[in-house]
């Protein structure tokens, strides 16, 4: 497994948008993002730094590899 960087909530949202996701809604401190083709839905907690375990779960749910996700960050 690749080592995940410590990244902020904004970086996670931007990377997911580059991967084809869009913001569906926000409730409190969580943003729901969806992608239509192939369908995937993820929830991103809006924290200064997203925990690495949470980030790995988001990446897995999004259906992309860690390497692919890291290339879309920043």
Secondary structure, DSSP 8 states (H G I E B T S, - for coil): --------HHHHHHHHHHTT-EEEEEETTEEEEEETTTTEEEEEE--SS--HHHHHHHHHHHT--HHHHHHT--
